[in-house]
């Protein structure tokens, strides 16, 4: 309505009052809107800065995760000239070297079979049965079988339930149903099993199966005789587990057996671990670069450069990640206490660098300590927040906290996002006030144009009257 009036009366004053009203509003609005827009842009930049930091910290966490488990260092190459006789696996504590292995006999377990019965459920007693088990030189242990369970099937279940070092299974043989009992390997695990209280005419007795007596494994390692009760041997060559399958190749002449030794070669390949450590160095340096650019007021990096100038969060994170790579390990070591002992240090520009010469020396002399320093020899699936987890595990715990949903980075980012919402609401309110101000200006200028128009009309009328009077006077 006011705009229409101004358009109709614009000729009154000769001034474009509509543009004047808009110009006055824009002059008042512009600095306020510009100030709010700058606050929004600053908050958006902060969010970008926090996001960039979260990204590189996640990459750093991934790098540490490649070094936090003992299995990450199992880089031993094993060659064996007689794989049919045994296999060998090496752990991080094994050393490079060559060994001569002769396997003569395998460890075996005793197997004893019971009396044969017609069915698996026939009753052997009307009263409780007592089984007496003696393993090696240990005292006899009793197993009681209730009368209602005194069947071949029930006795089998009772032996297994007792969990005394022997197992039982019920087998249907050519002779009938027999209980087959099996002990652990090794001479010291030979056993006897007797019974009392059996009323069946067949009785209940156990006899060692032909060729199934308990025996030890015998072998020679680097010329030394070794006897073990198991075919899995991990206490002869440090860090190496031998799994025996058969005797090594042999020949017999004049009743004498001659065994051919197997050649076992262990070669430590540290290239994979070196690559993981170099990845860690690069990941750390990426974090340092992002933190520096985000904090530096002169940075021109697109997106997050100069986004967090003066933000204490940057300094907090920088101190934490620096501590990750400079602190001593929480694990127990003697010679390798920190990353500096494997050649990783911070240079004058604040970046990590790796000395391969120092690293090679550490690998050669103290490889197992390098593993302990980093992983605390955690060999199972890694669980975050482990109290003592080595350099890598402790770093992961710290990074997990930083990157958590309630961590400092996401909290700061959320706060910045909330401020943007507040600023956008301020823009909406500013726009509403300026709309009302423009309407007020239009009404005021409309009233002014009306007054000016009336004055101009009166002037025109008076001028016309005077002109008429003058014309009449002139003619007369």
C-alpha positions in Angstrom: 0.0 0.0 0.0 2.8 2.4 1.1 4.9 1.3 -1.9 2.0 2.1 -4.3 1.6 5.5 -2.8 5.2 6.3 -3.2 5.2 5.1 -6.8 2.1 7.4 -7.5 3.5 10.4 -5.7 7.2 10.0 -6.6 7.0 13.0 -8.9 6.0 15.1 -5.9 9.6 15.6 -4.5 11.6 14.4 -7.4 13.4 11.9 -5.1 13.3 8.1 -5.6 12.1 7.5 -2.0 11.6 3.8 -2.6 15.3 3.3 -3.3 16.1 5.7 -0.5 14.2 3.5 2.0 15.9 0.3 0.8 19.3 2.0 0.9 18.8 3.1 4.5 17.8 -0.4 5.5 20.7 -2.0 3.7 23.1 0.5 5.4 21.9 -0.5 8.8 21.7 -4.3 8.0 25.0 -4.9 6.2 27.5 -4.5 9.1 25.4 -6.6 11.4 24.9 -9.4 8.8 28.5 -9.3 7.9 29.6 -9.7 11.5 27.3 -12.7 12.0 28.4 -14.3 8.6 32.0 -14.0 9.8 31.2 -15.8 13.0 29.5 -18.6 11.0 32.5 -18.9 8.7 34.8 -19.1 11.6 32.8 -21.8 13.3 32.6 -23.8 10.0 36.4 -23.5 9.7 36.8 -24.8 13.2 34.6 -27.8 12.4 36.8 -28.5 9.3 39.9 -28.2 11.5 38.6 -30.7 14.1 37.6 -33.1 11.3 41.1 -32.9 9.7 42.7 -33.6 13.1 40.3 -36.5 13.7 41.2 -38.0 10.3 45.0 -38.0 10.8 44.7 -39.2 14.4 42.7 -42.1 13.2 45.5 -42.9 10.7 48.0 -42.7 13.6 45.9 -45.1 15.6 45.9 -47.5 12.7 49.7 -47.3 12.5 50.0 -48.2 16.2 47.6 -51.0 15.7 50.1 -52.7 13.4 52.5 -52.9 16.3 50.4 -53.6 19.4 50.3 -57.4 19.2 53.1 -59.9 19.6 51.8 -61.6 16.5 52.6 -58.5 14.5 56.3 -59.3 14.8 56.3 -63.0 13.8 58.5 -62.4 10.8 60.6 -65.5 11.1 61.2 -67.4 7.9 61.5 -71.2 8.6 62.9 -73.8 6.2 62.9 -77.5 7.0 64.5 -80.3 4.9 62.2 -83.0 6.3 58.7 -81.6 6.6 57.1 -85.1 6.9 59.0 -85.6 10.1 58.2 -82.4 11.9 57.2 -78.7 11.5 58.6 -75.7 13.2 57.2 -72.3 14.0 59.0 -69.3 15.4 57.9 -66.5 17.7 59.3 -63.0 18.1 61.8 -64.4 20.7 63.5 -66.8 18.3 66.8 -65.9 16.8 68.2 -66.5 13.3 70.3 -69.6 13.0 70.6 -73.2 11.7 69.9 -76.4 13.6 70.3 -80.1 13.1 67.2 -82.2 14.1 66.9 -86.0 14.3 63.5 -87.4 15.4 63.9 -91.1 16.5 60.6 -91.9 18.2 57.3 -90.1 18.8 55.6 -89.8 22.2 52.6 -92.1 22.4 49.7 -92.5 24.8 48.6 -95.7 26.5 45.3 -97.1 25.4 43.5 -99.7 27.5 40.3 -101.6 26.5 37.7 -103.1 28.8 35.9 -106.5 28.8 33.5 -106.8 25.8 29.8 -106.7 26.4 26.8 -107.7 24.4 25.0 -104.3 24.6 26.0 -100.8 25.7 23.3 -100.7 28.3 23.5 -104.1 30.1 23.7 -103.9 33.8 27.1 -104.8 35.4 26.1 -104.4 39.0 23.1 -104.1 41.3 25.2 -101.9 43.6 27.6 -99.0 43.1 30.8 -99.7 41.2 34.2 -98.1 42.2 36.9 -97.6 39.6 40.5 -97.0 40.9 42.7 -94.9 38.6 46.5 -94.6 39.1 48.5 -92.3 36.7 52.3 -92.7 36.8 53.5 -92.6 40.4 50.5 -90.6 41.7 48.2 -92.0 44.3 45.1 -93.8 43.2 41.9 -91.8 42.7 38.4 -93.3 42.9 35.6 -92.9 40.5 32.2 -94.0 41.8 29.5 -95.2 39.4 26.0 -95.4 40.8 24.2 -98.8 40.5 21.6 -97.4 38.1 24.4 -96.2 35.8 26.5 -99.3 36.0 26.5 -100.0 32.3 29.2 -99.8 29.7 27.7 -96.5 28.6 27.3 -95.2 32.1 30.9 -96.1 33.1 32.2 -94.3 29.9 30.4 -91.2 30.9 31.6 -91.4 34.5 35.3 -91.6 33.5 35.0 -88.6 31.2 33.1 -86.6 33.8 35.8 -87.3 36.4 38.3 -85.4 34.3 41.3 -87.2 35.8 43.6 -87.1 32.7 42.2 -90.0 30.8 39.3 -90.1 28.3 36.9 -92.9 27.4 34.8 -93.8 24.5 32.5 -96.7 23.9 33.3 -98.7 20.7 31.4 -101.5 19.1 34.1 -104.0 18.1 34.0 -107.5 16.6 33.9 -108.8 20.1 31.1 -106.5 21.4 30.9 -103.2 23.2 34.2 -102.2 24.7 35.3 -99.1 26.7 38.5 -97.7 25.2 40.5 -95.5 27.6 43.3 -93.2 26.5 45.8 -91.3 28.6 48.2 -88.5 27.9 51.4 -89.1 25.9 54.6 -89.9 27.7 55.9 -92.7 30.0 55.0 -90.8 33.1 51.4 -90.8 32.0 51.0 -94.6 31.9 48.0 -95.6 34.0 46.2 -98.6 35.5 42.4 -98.8 35.9 40.7 -101.4 38.1 37.2 -101.9 39.4 35.4 -103.3 42.4 31.7 -104.0 43.1 30.9 -105.5 39.7 28.4 -108.3 40.0 28.2 -109.3 36.4 29.5 -112.7 35.5 31.6 -111.1 32.8 33.3 -108.8 35.3 35.0 -105.5 34.4 38.7 -105.4 33.6 41.0 -103.1 31.5 44.0 -104.4 29.5 46.6 -102.4 27.6 45.9 -102.6 23.9 48.8 -104.3 22.0 51.3 -101.7 20.8 49.5 -98.8 22.7 51.8 -98.3 25.7 52.8 -94.9 26.8 56.2 -93.7 25.6 58.3 -90.5 25.3 59.5 -88.7 22.2 63.2 -89.0 21.6 65.3 -86.8 19.4 68.6 -85.0 19.1 68.9 -81.3 18.6 72.2 -80.0 17.5 73.8 -83.3 18.7 72.2 -83.2 22.1 69.8 -85.9 23.2 66.3 -84.8 24.1 63.4 -86.7 25.7 60.0 -85.3 26.0 56.5 -86.6 27.0 54.8 -84.6 24.2 55.2 -84.4 20.4 54.9 -80.6 20.7 58.2 -79.3 22.0 58.8 -75.6 22.7 61.5 -75.6 25.3 64.6 -76.7 23.3 65.2 -74.0 20.7 64.3 -70.6 22.2 61.3 -69.2 20.5 60.7 -72.2 18.3 58.0 -74.8 18.6 58.6 -78.3 17.1 55.6 -80.5 16.2 56.7 -84.1 15.6 54.9 -86.2 13.1 57.3 -89.2 12.3 60.9 -90.3 12.6 63.3 -88.5 10.3 64.6 -90.6 7.4 66.8 -93.6 8.4 68.5 -96.7 7.1 69.2 -100.0 8.9 72.3 -102.1 8.5 73.4 -105.0 10.7 70.6 -104.2 13.1 71.8 -100.6 13.5 69.5 -97.8 12.6 71.2 -94.7 11.2 69.0 -91.5 11.1 69.5 -88.6 8.6 69.4 -85.2 10.4 67.0 -82.6 9.1 68.3 -79.1 8.5 66.2 -76.4 10.2 67.1 -72.8 9.1 65.6 -69.7 10.8 65.9 -66.4 9.2 64.6 -63.2 10.8 62.9 -61.0 8.2 62.6 -57.5 9.7 61.5 -55.7 6.5 57.8 -55.9 7.4 58.4 -54.5 10.9 60.6 -51.7 9.4 57.8 -50.8 7.1 55.3 -50.7 10.0 57.6 -48.4 11.9 58.1 -46.1 8.9 54.3 -46.0 8.5 54.1 -44.9 12.1 56.6 -42.1 11.5 54.7 -40.9 8.5 51.4 -41.0 10.3 52.8 -39.0 13.2 54.3 -36.4 10.9 50.9 -36.0 9.1 49.3 -35.2 12.5 52.0 -32.7 13.3 51.5 -31.0 9.9 47.7 -30.7 10.3 48.0 -29.4 13.9 50.6 -26.8 12.8 48.5 -25.6 9.8 45.3 -25.4 11.8 47.0 -23.3 14.5 49.1 -21.1 12.3 47.4 -17.8 11.5 49.4 -17.4 8.3 48.5 -20.9 6.9 46.9 -20.9 3.5 46.0 -24.6 3.4 42.5 -24.9 2.0 39.8 -26.1 4.4 41.4 -26.1 7.8 44.4 -23.7 7.5 44.4 -21.1 10.3 41.1 -22.6 11.5 42.1 -23.2 15.1 44.4 -20.2 15.8 44.7 -19.8 19.6 42.7 -23.0 20.3 44.1 -24.8 23.3 42.8 -28.1 22.0 45.6 -28.1 19.4 48.3 -27.7 22.1 46.7 -30.4 24.3 46.7 -32.9 21.4 50.2 -32.0 20.3 51.5 -32.6 23.9 49.7 -36.0 24.1 50.9 -37.4 20.8 54.5 -36.1 21.5 54.3 -38.0 24.8 53.3 -41.2 22.9 56.5 -41.3 21.0 58.9 -39.9 23.7 57.8 -41.7 26.9 59.3 -44.9 28.2 57.3 -48.0 27.8 55.1 -49.3 30.6 56.3 -52.8 29.8 59.3 -54.4 31.6 62.4 -54.1 29.5 66.1 -53.6 30.2 67.8 -52.3 27.1 65.0 -51.1 24.8 63.0 -48.6 26.9 61.4 -46.3 24.2 61.1 -45.6 20.5 64.3 -43.6 20.7 66.1 -46.9 21.3 65.0 -48.2 17.9 66.0 -45.1 16.1 62.8 -43.0 16.2 63.2 -39.5 17.5 61.9 -36.0 17.0 64.0 -33.6 15.0 64.4 -29.8 15.3 61.4 -29.2 13.1 59.2 -31.3 15.3 58.9 -34.2 12.9 59.7 -37.8 13.6 62.6 -39.5 11.8 63.8 -43.0 11.7 67.5 -44.1 11.9 67.7 -47.5 10.1 71.2 -48.0 11.5 69.9 -47.8 15.1 66.9 -49.9 14.2 69.0 -52.7 12.7 71.2 -52.8 15.7 68.2 -53.1 18.0 66.7 -55.8 15.9 70.0 -57.8 15.8 70.8 -57.5 19.5 67.4 -57.1 21.3 64.6 -58.1 18.9 62.5 -59.6 21.7 62.8 -56.5 23.8 61.7 -54.4 20.8 58.6 -56.5 20.7 58.0 -56.2 24.5 58.6 -52.4 24.4 55.9 -51.9 21.8 53.3 -54.6 22.7 54.2 -55.9 26.2 54.1 -59.3 24.5 50.3 -59.3 24.3 49.7 -62.3 22.1 45.9 -62.7 22.2 43.4 -60.5 20.5 44.1 -56.9 21.7 41.6 -55.4 24.1 41.6 -51.6 24.3 42.2 -50.1 27.8 44.6 -52.9 28.8 46.4 -51.4 31.9 50.0 -52.2 30.6 50.0 -52.5 26.9 53.4 -51.2 25.8 54.1 -48.1 23.7 51.7 -49.0 20.9 48.9 -50.2 23.1 49.1 -47.2 25.5 49.0 -44.9 22.4 45.9 -46.7 21.1 44.2 -46.2 24.5 45.0 -42.4 24.4 43.9 -42.0 20.8 40.7 -44.0 21.4 39.8 -41.5 24.1 40.6 -38.5 21.8 38.5 -40.0 19.0 35.5 -41.1 21.2 32.0 -39.6 20.7 32.5 -37.9 24.1 36.1 -37.0 23.3 37.5 -33.5 23.2 37.5 -33.2 19.3 33.9 -34.3 18.7 32.8 -32.2 21.7 34.4 -29.1 20.3 33.0 -29.8 16.9 29.5 -30.2 18.3 29.9 -26.9 20.2 30.9 -25.1 17.1 27.9 -26.6 15.2 25.6 -25.4 18.0 27.0 -21.9 17.7 26.3 -21.9 13.9 22.7 -22.7 14.7 22.6 -19.8 17.1 24.1 -17.4 14.5 21.7 -18.5 11.8 18.8 -17.8 14.2 20.3 -14.3 14.7 20.3 -13.8 10.9 16.6 -14.8 10.8 15.8 -12.3 13.5 17.9 -9.6 11.8 16.1 -10.2 8.5 12.7 -9.9 10.3 13.7 -6.6 12.0 15.0 -5.1 8.7 11.7 -6.1 6.9 9.7 -4.2 9.6 12.1 -1.3 9.3 11.7 -1.1 5.5 7.9 -1.0 5.9 8.2 1.8 8.5 10.4 3.8 6.2 8.0 3.3 3.3 5.1 4.6 5.3 7.0 7.6 6.5 8.2 8.5 3.0 4.7 7.9 1.7 3.3 10.5 4.1 6.0 12.9 3.2 5.3 12.5 -0.6 1.6 13.2 0.1 2.4 16.5 1.8 4.9 17.5 -0.9 2.4 16.6 -3.6 -0.3 18.7 -2.0 2.1 21.6 -1.8 3.1 21.2 -5.4 -0.6 21.1 -6.4 -1.4 24.3 -4.5 1.6 26.0 -6.1 0.5 25.0 -9.6 -3.0 26.3 -8.9 -1.8 29.6 -7.6 0.6 29.9 -10.6 -2.3 29.3 -13.0 -4.5 31.9 -11.3 -1.8 34.5 -11.3 -1.0 33.8 -14.9 -4.7 34.3 -15.8 -4.9 37.5 -13.9 -1.8 38.8 -15.7 -3.2 37.9 -19.1 -6.5 39.7 -18.4 -4.6 42.7 -17.1 -2.3 42.8 -20.2 -5.2 42.6 -22.6 -7.0 45.4 -20.9 
